[in-house]
């Protein structure tokens, strides 16, 4: 019992112990706050990397018959196999193709060409921009009619399979449309018709927010997309054009998508680039991606390969999770987080060294007390635990309060940044550079617990050296030399 009393007495009687407590407070608080902000940044970048990608993507390659003709896998059978799996929430087909977007009469846009995308050519009459056309299945009026017809026939006992699973079920297109309520042609409260064109006209299309703004587009503008395809009879490459009506814009947060992507109906794009290309990939959304993602890729590769729908190549897998497609970038982000944690952990080492220095000075000054305690029967192990208890009090008072303040600061970092920016008159963080409106932060209780555990371990490790020296003192020499 005397250890608890004396350790608290020694702690409160010496003001230098406050240095150790403040050091641990600042170290743990800074570590929790910065790691929480870093985790928030990394999660935002992770979301940006995913963009509109679904949980699992099936990208079958062309299969060649004996006569050399290229044929596509059977889309209907592919979807039936995928949707029959109880782990799959929804699956839908996509068709991607690249081309040029032509914007007539916008030569003075002021947008400069860059290597990463943007304006490719600009004359007095037209502006061209390289784009990725993505044909998706969304609830268009034709599909609504088919669903309504199925419901009407069901009243009379006739069953018509009109189950509709579309892009809104398998990707973040719905959220991307909602992020642009002012520019988006589809109503925010019901963006089920993003390609709906009022009063007739060319088919509808939704373009990325950055491209929408850079080209000065407006809802209802008519644009043209161009591409080149070989003629089936002559084999010569011919240019094709398709007029589209701008029905709105989307903002995914992914720079490449918002600058170069154009969404339109898959049937329209399929007819534009040729009827033999009904789809290029199948997007699959799962009920529990963390649990079933990798396992589904393995089982679907085997099942679809057994049915002859995939080549089942180990070198070029055709069923992959979105993380495997972004593996290098995700690994780079995770490495940044680990490096940041290692660098910030050095602050804990400095705080631990402070505890070591203060305890060493305390033991030097308390040699007489140590000698008296040993003469009264205190064992070396009890003396050692006495000074380790002082280090434990430092952790309890400094580290716990630092973790609480650090977590509180991380959760309110946006307000703190605004206050500091107004105080010093300089914008500390320009949010437009990172594509978010508020500074992201994510406090992970498990990470905070690990930080506190590591702080306790390092503090006791540094404190063990002077505590061990105190336990090895000769009581007679300690009393006589004091």
C-alpha positions as CSV (number, residue, x, y, z in Angstrom):
1,X,0.0,0.0,0.0
2,X,2.9,2.3,0.7
3,X,3.9,2.3,-2.9
4,X,0.7,3.9,-4.1
5,X,0.9,6.6,-1.4
6,X,4.6,7.3,-1.9
7,X,4.4,7.3,-5.7
8,X,1.6,9.8,-5.6
9,X,3.5,11.9,-3.0
10,X,6.7,12.0,-5.1
11,X,4.6,12.8,-8.2
12,X,2.8,15.8,-6.7
13,X,5.7,17.1,-4.6
14,X,8.0,17.7,-7.5
15,X,7.0,20.2,-10.2
16,X,9.4,18.7,-12.7
17,X,7.1,15.7,-13.0
18,X,4.6,18.1,-14.6
19,X,7.1,18.2,-17.6
20,X,6.7,14.5,-18.1
21,X,2.9,14.7,-17.9
22,X,2.7,17.6,-20.3
23,X,5.1,15.8,-22.7
24,X,3.0,12.7,-22.7
25,X,-0.1,14.8,-23.1
26,X,1.2,16.6,-26.1
27,X,2.7,13.5,-27.7
28,X,-0.4,11.3,-27.4
29,X,-2.7,14.2,-28.3
30,X,-0.8,15.1,-31.4
31,X,-0.5,11.4,-32.4
32,X,-4.2,10.8,-32.0
33,X,-5.3,13.9,-33.8
34,X,-2.8,13.7,-36.7
35,X,-3.5,10.0,-37.2
36,X,-7.2,10.6,-37.1
37,X,-6.9,13.3,-39.7
38,X,-4.6,11.2,-41.8
39,X,-7.0,8.3,-41.6
40,X,-9.8,10.6,-42.8
41,X,-7.7,11.8,-45.7
42,X,-6.8,8.2,-46.7
43,X,-10.4,7.1,-46.5
44,X,-11.4,10.1,-48.7
45,X,-8.6,9.1,-51.2
46,X,-9.8,5.5,-51.0
47,X,-13.3,6.6,-51.9
48,X,-11.9,8.7,-54.7
49,X,-9.9,5.8,-56.0
50,X,-13.0,3.6,-56.0
51,X,-15.1,6.2,-57.7
52,X,-17.9,4.6,-59.6
53,X,-16.4,1.1,-59.4
54,X,-18.6,-1.7,-58.0
55,X,-17.6,-4.3,-55.4
56,X,-16.6,-6.9,-58.0
57,X,-16.1,-6.4,-61.8
58,X,-16.4,-9.2,-64.4
59,X,-14.4,-8.2,-67.5
60,X,-14.7,-11.1,-70.0
61,X,-12.4,-11.1,-73.0
62,X,-13.3,-11.9,-76.5
63,X,-13.5,-15.6,-77.3
64,X,-12.5,-16.7,-80.7
65,X,-14.3,-19.4,-82.7
66,X,-12.5,-21.7,-85.1
67,X,-13.3,-19.5,-88.0
68,X,-11.6,-16.6,-86.3
69,X,-14.7,-14.5,-85.7
70,X,-14.8,-12.6,-82.5
71,X,-17.9,-13.2,-80.4
72,X,-19.1,-12.0,-77.0
73,X,-19.9,-14.0,-74.0
74,X,-23.6,-14.6,-73.4
75,X,-24.7,-11.6,-71.3
76,X,-28.1,-13.1,-70.2
77,X,-26.5,-16.3,-69.0
78,X,-23.7,-14.4,-67.2
79,X,-26.3,-12.2,-65.4
80,X,-28.3,-15.3,-64.5
81,X,-25.3,-17.1,-62.9
82,X,-24.3,-14.0,-61.0
83,X,-27.8,-13.1,-59.7
84,X,-28.4,-16.6,-58.6
85,X,-25.6,-16.3,-56.0
86,X,-27.1,-15.5,-52.6
87,X,-24.1,-13.2,-51.9
88,X,-24.9,-10.9,-54.8
89,X,-27.2,-8.0,-54.2
90,X,-27.3,-6.8,-57.8
91,X,-25.4,-7.0,-61.1
92,X,-25.6,-5.0,-64.3
93,X,-23.8,-4.7,-67.6
94,X,-21.7,-1.7,-68.7
95,X,-20.2,-0.8,-72.0
96,X,-17.2,1.5,-72.2
97,X,-15.7,3.1,-75.3
98,X,-13.4,6.1,-75.9
99,X,-14.0,9.0,-78.3
100,X,-14.0,12.7,-78.7
101,X,-16.6,15.2,-77.5
102,X,-17.3,18.0,-79.8
103,X,-18.5,21.3,-78.4
104,X,-19.5,23.7,-81.1
105,X,-18.9,27.5,-80.7
106,X,-16.9,27.5,-77.5
107,X,-13.4,28.3,-78.7
108,X,-12.7,31.0,-76.1
109,X,-13.3,28.7,-73.1
110,X,-9.8,29.5,-71.6
111,X,-9.2,25.9,-70.6
112,X,-5.6,24.8,-71.3
113,X,-4.7,21.4,-72.6
114,X,-3.0,19.1,-70.1
115,X,-1.4,15.7,-70.4
116,X,-3.9,14.2,-68.0
117,X,-6.9,15.1,-70.1
118,X,-9.0,18.1,-71.0
119,X,-9.1,20.0,-74.3
120,X,-7.4,18.2,-77.1
121,X,-8.1,20.7,-79.9
122,X,-9.7,24.1,-80.2
123,X,-10.5,26.1,-83.3
124,X,-12.7,29.1,-84.0
125,X,-15.8,27.0,-84.4
126,X,-15.4,23.9,-82.3
127,X,-13.7,22.5,-79.2
128,X,-12.8,18.8,-78.9
129,X,-12.2,16.9,-75.6
130,X,-11.2,13.3,-75.1
131,X,-13.8,11.4,-73.2
132,X,-14.7,7.9,-72.0
133,X,-18.2,7.0,-72.9
134,X,-19.8,4.6,-70.4
135,X,-23.1,3.0,-71.4
136,X,-25.1,1.9,-68.3
137,X,-28.5,0.5,-67.6
138,X,-30.6,2.9,-65.6
139,X,-34.4,3.0,-65.2
140,X,-35.3,4.6,-68.6
141,X,-38.9,5.0,-69.7
142,X,-38.6,1.7,-71.8
143,X,-37.6,-0.3,-68.7
144,X,-40.3,1.4,-66.6
145,X,-42.8,0.3,-69.2
146,X,-41.6,-3.3,-69.1
147,X,-41.9,-3.4,-65.3
148,X,-45.4,-1.9,-65.4
149,X,-46.4,-4.4,-68.0
150,X,-45.1,-7.2,-65.8
151,X,-47.2,-5.9,-62.9
152,X,-50.3,-5.6,-65.1
153,X,-49.9,-9.2,-66.4
154,X,-49.4,-10.5,-62.8
155,X,-52.9,-9.4,-62.0
156,X,-54.3,-11.9,-64.5
157,X,-52.0,-14.8,-63.4
158,X,-49.3,-14.3,-66.1
159,X,-45.7,-14.1,-65.0
160,X,-43.2,-12.0,-66.8
161,X,-39.7,-11.8,-65.6
162,X,-39.1,-8.0,-65.4
163,X,-36.7,-7.8,-62.5
164,X,-34.7,-4.6,-63.0
165,X,-31.2,-4.3,-61.6
166,X,-29.4,-1.3,-62.9
167,X,-26.4,1.0,-62.4
168,X,-28.0,2.7,-59.4
169,X,-27.9,-0.6,-57.6
170,X,-24.3,-1.4,-58.3
171,X,-22.3,1.9,-58.2
172,X,-22.3,5.4,-56.7
173,X,-23.9,7.1,-59.7
174,X,-27.0,8.0,-57.7
175,X,-24.8,9.8,-55.1
176,X,-22.7,11.4,-57.8
177,X,-25.9,12.9,-59.4
178,X,-27.1,14.2,-56.0
179,X,-23.8,16.0,-55.5
180,X,-24.7,18.3,-58.4
181,X,-28.2,19.4,-57.7
182,X,-27.8,22.7,-59.5
183,X,-26.2,21.4,-62.7
184,X,-27.8,17.9,-62.7
185,X,-30.6,17.5,-65.1
186,X,-32.2,14.8,-63.0
187,X,-34.2,16.0,-60.0
188,X,-32.3,15.4,-56.8
189,X,-35.2,13.7,-55.1
190,X,-35.8,11.3,-58.0
191,X,-32.7,10.9,-60.3
192,X,-34.2,7.8,-61.9
193,X,-34.2,9.3,-65.3
194,X,-30.8,10.8,-65.8
195,X,-31.0,10.4,-69.6
196,X,-34.6,11.5,-70.0
197,X,-34.9,14.1,-72.7
198,X,-37.9,16.4,-72.7
199,X,-39.7,17.3,-76.0
200,X,-37.8,14.7,-77.9
201,X,-34.4,15.3,-79.4
202,X,-31.1,13.2,-79.3
203,X,-30.5,10.7,-76.6
204,X,-29.6,12.1,-73.2
205,X,-26.1,12.0,-71.5
206,X,-24.7,13.1,-68.2
207,X,-21.2,14.5,-68.2
208,X,-18.6,15.0,-65.4
209,X,-18.8,18.2,-63.4
210,X,-15.4,19.4,-64.4
211,X,-16.0,18.8,-68.1
212,X,-19.5,20.4,-67.7
213,X,-18.0,23.5,-66.3
214,X,-14.9,23.7,-68.5
215,X,-17.0,23.6,-71.7
216,X,-19.7,25.9,-70.4
217,X,-22.4,23.3,-70.9
218,X,-26.0,23.9,-70.0
219,X,-28.9,21.6,-69.5
220,X,-30.4,20.8,-72.9
221,X,-27.3,21.6,-74.9
222,X,-26.7,19.3,-77.9
223,X,-23.2,17.9,-78.2
224,X,-21.6,15.3,-80.5
225,X,-19.3,12.4,-79.7
226,X,-17.0,11.0,-82.4
227,X,-15.2,7.7,-82.6
228,X,-13.5,5.6,-85.3
229,X,-14.5,2.0,-86.1
230,X,-13.6,-0.4,-88.8
231,X,-16.2,-1.1,-91.5
232,X,-17.5,-4.7,-91.3
233,X,-17.5,-5.1,-95.2
234,X,-14.4,-3.1,-96.3
235,X,-12.4,-3.2,-93.1
236,X,-11.5,0.5,-93.5
237,X,-11.7,2.7,-90.5
238,X,-14.6,5.1,-90.6
239,X,-15.7,8.0,-88.4
240,X,-18.9,7.8,-86.6
241,X,-20.9,10.6,-84.9
242,X,-23.6,10.5,-82.3
243,X,-25.6,13.6,-81.2
244,X,-26.4,13.7,-77.4
245,X,-28.5,16.0,-75.3
246,X,-26.9,17.1,-72.0
247,X,-29.3,16.2,-69.3
248,X,-27.1,17.1,-66.4
249,X,-23.8,16.5,-64.6
250,X,-22.3,14.4,-61.9
251,X,-19.5,14.8,-59.4
252,X,-17.8,11.6,-58.2
253,X,-14.8,13.2,-56.5
254,X,-12.5,11.3,-58.8
255,X,-10.7,13.8,-61.0
256,X,-10.3,11.6,-64.1
257,X,-14.0,10.6,-64.0
258,X,-15.3,14.2,-63.5
259,X,-13.1,15.5,-66.3
260,X,-13.4,12.8,-69.0
261,X,-16.4,10.6,-68.4
262,X,-19.8,10.7,-70.1
263,X,-22.7,8.5,-69.0
264,X,-25.4,7.5,-71.5
265,X,-27.7,4.6,-72.0
266,X,-26.0,1.3,-72.8
267,X,-28.3,0.5,-75.7
268,X,-27.7,3.8,-77.3
269,X,-23.9,3.4,-77.0
270,X,-24.1,-0.2,-78.2
271,X,-25.9,0.9,-81.3
272,X,-23.5,3.7,-81.8
273,X,-20.3,1.6,-81.7
274,X,-21.9,-1.5,-83.2
275,X,-24.4,-4.1,-82.2
276,X,-21.8,-6.8,-81.6
277,X,-20.6,-5.0,-78.5
278,X,-23.5,-5.2,-76.0
279,X,-21.2,-4.8,-73.0
280,X,-17.6,-4.7,-71.9
281,X,-18.0,-5.5,-68.2
282,X,-20.5,-6.5,-65.5
283,X,-20.6,-4.6,-62.2
284,X,-21.5,-6.7,-59.2
285,X,-22.6,-5.3,-55.8
286,X,-22.5,-7.6,-52.7
287,X,-24.4,-7.7,-49.5
288,X,-21.1,-8.0,-47.5
289,X,-18.1,-7.1,-49.5
290,X,-15.5,-7.5,-46.7
291,X,-16.7,-11.0,-46.0
292,X,-17.5,-12.3,-49.5
293,X,-15.5,-10.2,-52.0
294,X,-12.4,-12.4,-52.5
295,X,-14.3,-15.7,-52.1
296,X,-16.9,-14.7,-54.7
297,X,-14.1,-14.0,-57.2
298,X,-12.7,-17.5,-56.8
299,X,-16.1,-19.3,-57.0
300,X,-17.4,-17.2,-59.9
301,X,-14.2,-17.7,-61.9
302,X,-14.6,-21.4,-61.5
303,X,-18.4,-21.4,-62.2
304,X,-18.3,-19.1,-65.2
305,X,-15.2,-20.9,-66.5
306,X,-16.9,-24.2,-66.2
307,X,-19.8,-22.9,-68.3
308,X,-17.5,-21.7,-71.0
309,X,-18.3,-18.0,-70.3
310,X,-14.7,-17.1,-69.2
311,X,-11.3,-18.2,-70.3
312,X,-10.4,-18.7,-66.7
313,X,-6.9,-17.3,-67.1
314,X,-4.7,-17.2,-64.0
315,X,-2.4,-14.6,-65.5
316,X,-5.3,-12.3,-66.5
317,X,-8.2,-12.9,-64.0
318,X,-11.5,-11.7,-65.4
319,X,-13.4,-11.6,-62.0
320,X,-11.7,-9.1,-59.7
321,X,-12.6,-7.0,-56.7
322,X,-12.2,-3.2,-57.1
323,X,-9.3,-3.3,-54.6
324,X,-7.3,-5.7,-56.8
325,X,-7.8,-3.3,-59.7
326,X,-6.5,-0.4,-57.6
327,X,-4.0,-2.6,-55.6
328,X,-0.9,-0.5,-56.3
329,X,-2.5,2.8,-55.4
330,X,-4.2,1.4,-52.3
331,X,-0.8,-0.1,-51.2
332,X,0.8,3.3,-51.7
333,X,-1.8,5.0,-49.5
334,X,-1.5,2.4,-46.8
335,X,2.3,2.8,-46.8
336,X,1.9,6.5,-46.4
337,X,-0.2,5.9,-43.3
338,X,2.3,3.5,-41.8
339,X,5.2,5.8,-42.5
340,X,3.3,8.7,-40.8
341,X,2.6,6.5,-37.8
342,X,6.3,5.5,-37.5
343,X,7.4,9.2,-37.7
344,X,4.9,10.3,-35.1
345,X,5.8,7.5,-32.8
346,X,9.2,9.1,-32.5
347,X,7.4,11.8,-30.5
348,X,6.5,9.2,-27.9
349,X,10.1,8.2,-27.7
350,X,11.0,11.8,-26.8
351,X,8.3,11.8,-24.2
352,X,9.5,8.5,-22.8
353,X,13.1,9.9,-22.6
354,X,11.7,12.8,-20.6
355,X,10.2,10.4,-18.1
356,X,13.6,8.6,-17.9
357,X,15.5,11.9,-17.2
358,X,13.1,13.1,-14.5
359,X,13.0,9.7,-12.7
360,X,16.8,9.6,-12.8
361,X,17.0,13.0,-11.2
362,X,14.4,12.0,-8.6
363,X,16.3,8.8,-7.6
364,X,19.5,10.8,-7.2
365,X,17.7,13.3,-4.9
366,X,15.8,10.5,-3.0
367,X,18.8,8.3,-2.2
368,X,18.3,8.8,1.5
369,X,14.6,7.9,1.3
370,X,15.4,4.8,-0.7
371,X,18.0,3.8,1.9
372,X,15.5,4.3,4.7
373,X,12.8,2.3,2.9
374,X,15.2,-0.6,2.3
375,X,16.4,-0.5,6.0
376,X,12.7,-0.8,7.0
377,X,12.3,-3.9,4.9
378,X,11.3,-2.7,1.4
379,X,12.5,-5.3,-1.1
380,X,14.2,-4.4,-4.4
381,X,11.1,-5.5,-6.4
382,X,8.9,-3.2,-4.3
383,X,11.2,-0.3,-4.7
384,X,11.3,-0.9,-8.4
385,X,7.5,-1.1,-8.6
386,X,7.4,2.2,-6.6
387,X,9.1,4.2,-9.3
388,X,7.3,2.3,-12.1
389,X,4.1,3.4,-10.4
390,X,5.2,7.1,-10.8
391,X,5.7,6.5,-14.5
392,X,2.2,4.9,-14.6
393,X,0.7,8.0,-13.0
394,X,2.4,10.0,-15.7
395,X,0.7,7.9,-18.4
396,X,-2.7,8.0,-16.7
397,X,-2.7,11.8,-16.2
398,X,-0.9,12.7,-19.4
399,X,-1.7,10.1,-22.0
400,X,-5.4,9.6,-21.2
401,X,-6.1,13.3,-21.2
402,X,-4.0,13.8,-24.3
403,X,-6.0,11.0,-26.1
404,X,-9.3,12.6,-25.1
405,X,-8.2,16.1,-26.2
406,X,-6.7,14.7,-29.4
407,X,-9.9,12.9,-30.3
408,X,-12.0,15.9,-29.5
409,X,-9.7,18.1,-31.7
410,X,-9.8,15.7,-34.5
411,X,-13.6,15.6,-34.5
412,X,-13.7,19.4,-34.6
413,X,-10.7,20.0,-36.7
414,X,-12.7,21.9,-39.4
415,X,-13.9,24.5,-36.9
416,X,-10.4,24.8,-35.4
417,X,-8.9,25.3,-38.8
418,X,-11.4,28.0,-39.7
419,X,-10.7,29.8,-36.4
420,X,-6.9,29.6,-36.8
421,X,-7.2,30.8,-40.4
422,X,-9.2,33.9,-39.3
423,X,-6.8,34.5,-36.4
424,X,-3.6,34.6,-38.5
425,X,-5.2,35.8,-41.7
426,X,-3.9,32.9,-43.8
427,X,-5.9,30.0,-45.3
428,X,-4.1,27.0,-43.7
429,X,-5.7,24.4,-45.9
430,X,-7.2,25.0,-49.3
431,X,-10.0,22.4,-49.6
432,X,-10.4,22.9,-53.3
433,X,-7.0,21.2,-53.9
434,X,-8.3,18.0,-52.4
435,X,-11.9,18.0,-53.6
436,X,-13.7,18.0,-50.3
437,X,-15.7,20.6,-48.4
438,X,-14.6,19.8,-44.9
439,X,-11.4,18.4,-43.5
440,X,-11.9,14.7,-43.1
441,X,-11.1,13.0,-39.9
442,X,-11.9,9.5,-38.5
443,X,-11.1,8.6,-34.9
444,X,-10.6,4.9,-34.6
445,X,-11.1,3.6,-31.0
446,X,-8.9,0.6,-31.7
447,X,-6.1,2.8,-32.9
448,X,-6.4,5.1,-29.9
449,X,-6.3,2.0,-27.6
450,X,-3.1,0.8,-29.4
451,X,-1.5,4.2,-29.0
452,X,-2.3,4.2,-25.3
453,X,-0.9,0.7,-24.9
454,X,2.3,1.6,-26.7
455,X,2.6,4.7,-24.6
456,X,2.3,2.7,-21.4
457,X,4.8,0.2,-22.7
458,X,7.4,2.7,-23.8
459,X,7.0,4.8,-20.6
460,X,7.5,1.8,-18.4
461,X,10.4,0.7,-20.5
462,X,12.2,4.0,-20.1
463,X,11.3,4.2,-16.4
464,X,12.6,0.6,-15.8
465,X,16.2,1.7,-16.1
466,X,16.3,4.3,-13.3
467,X,13.9,2.1,-11.2
468,X,16.2,-0.9,-11.5
469,X,19.1,1.4,-10.4
470,X,17.2,2.4,-7.4
471,X,16.4,-1.2,-6.4
472,X,20.2,-2.1,-6.6
473,X,21.3,0.7,-4.2
474,X,23.1,-0.4,-0.9
475,X,21.0,1.0,1.9
476,X,24.0,1.9,4.1
477,X,25.8,3.7,1.3
478,X,22.5,5.5,0.3
479,X,22.0,6.8,3.9
480,X,25.6,7.7,4.4
481,X,26.1,9.5,1.1
482,X,22.9,11.4,1.2
